[in-house]
């Protein structure tokens, strides 16, 4: 019985280690995708085609093209990956991470004006 328990513990540790690596990869991949589309997002915000919401996510205006809507959706999906990772790493509530991110984004955008 001890042998089975030991094997189970080793298998569980291996699985959790793999899950952490996958999560880190997802966070890094999301960060890279956000960096790649940053200029497009900045341009949309400057043109008034999108705006930052109070919840840390980008909001596209209803009049923008389907391509730009998809860009906003992809950006928000990647932001969510980052916010969830930060919440898990820090023990903060996801909503608190999102609010803090929204405030930081507003400060950065205001400083560029």
C-alpha positions, 0 to 999 in steps of 0.5 A: 500500500505504501508503494502505491501511495508513493507512486501516486504522490510522484505522479501527482507532483509530476502532473502539477509540475507540468501544469505549472510549466504549461501555465507559464508558457501560456502566460509568456505566449499571451505576453508575446502576442500582446506585444506583437499587436501593441501598435495596432491597439494603440492606434485604435485607442488613439482613433477612438475606435476602442477605449479602456474599460474600468475592468482592465479590458479593451472595449471596441466601438460598435462601428469598427470592422469585424477584423478590429473586433477580433483584434480586441477580442484577442487582446482581451483574451490574452489580458485575461490570461495575464490577470489570472496568472497574477491573481494566482501568483499573488493570491489577490482576487481576479477582480482586484487585479483587473481594477489595478490593471485598468488604473495602471493602463489609464495612467500610462495612456494619460502620460502619453498625451 
